[in-house]
């Protein structure tokens, strides 16, 4: 049995790429306590960890998903790189 399978019809759409440069720009312009949203991400835990690697701590940012959106809230005046 082969692991390769021929698919009839159309293939599913690829996942949307996350534009981290735009997220950094919007985050740094957001006031402390403010939040913004982006389309739903595939794995919110991995996404949160990627944001934390940009010079933040868990006390600086809150990331969660509700419905079809991912919300990012700025909790301190720390700057994301």
Beta strands, then each sheet from edge to edge (+ up, - down):
strand 1: 35-39
strand 2: 61-66
strand 3: 69-74
sheet 1: 1+ 3- 2+
end
